[in-house]
Amino acid sequence: MRMLPAILVLATLVFTGAVQAADWKEGSTVRIATEGAYPPWNDTDASGKLVGFEIDLAADLCRRMKVTCRMIPRAWEGIIPALRAGAFDAIMSGMAITAKRRKRITYSRPFAASPHVFVVRAGGPLAGVSTEIASVTLGSLDAKEKAAIGTLRKAFAGKTIGAQADTVFVNFLKIHMADAVRIRTFKYQGDVDAALLAGRVDALLAQTSYLQPVLEKERGKLKVVGPGFTGGSLGEGIGIGIRKEDRALAEMFSRAIEAATADGTLSRLSRKWFGLDLSPKE
């Protein structure tokens, strides 16, 4: 059991966000938190070892930065407050860069981009839902994009949509569908998938990059419906979350990501883990 003074210190840090900036340079040790339960972005194998795209990418970036990195498994819920309190120095956990999160933390430049889609049971009543367009960019919706969202709202009216708690998926549902659907959240994305397969929710919203192996594993049981969504409340891509005080560390990561993009390493790792290139195109 931790001593009371340590608990009080941590509580104070969480409340104030008062963590001093470190002197980041070559030779530093960087503690990186990842959920370890969001394959293929990050996962935990049978031996308890962290594996996945972000684990491999972190190793490459840290080598380029000439720092020692230590990966720390951490539950997604509460991961940003823990970062701000100094429990670790960075987050690599499929985290979207959003305006809302930028109020609390800073980011590296994006290292991946992935659309978000709705998935339903293949034999269920929602399997026939379709829209005229294949993609929607949130933020400045045109008439066709608004119509596509309207089609989904009508089809999902009164239904239960599942999503992982504290994610951009929940934000999207609250903004665009809260008055039409019931939103049910789960601690882990895997629990959302299981709930859909068991019929406890009628649909789910998640990243295509995460869903690809799930759809392959459950071939014939699940189906993507509607367009792919990007931008707006869903963010500007996936980046590394860092305390605002540590902008120097964010810049170090950004330079390493730029180099990994330029020499093809980011694309290679993406294809290895996802089967497609998620590296952001500028």
Secondary structure, DSSP 8 states (H G I E B T S, - for coil): ---HHHHHHHHHHHHH---------TT-EEEEEE-S-BTTTBEE-TTS-EESHHHHHHHHHHHHHT-EEEEEE--STTHHHHHHTTS-SEE-SS-B--HHHHTT-EE----B---EEEEEETTSTTTT---S-SEEEETS--HHHHHHHHHHHHHHTT-EEEEETTSHHHHHHHHHTTTTSEEEEESSHHHHHHHHHHTSSSEEEEEHHHHHHHHHHTTTTEEEEEEEEEEGGG-SSB--EE-GGGHHHHHHHHHHHHHHHHTTHHHHHHHHHHSS------
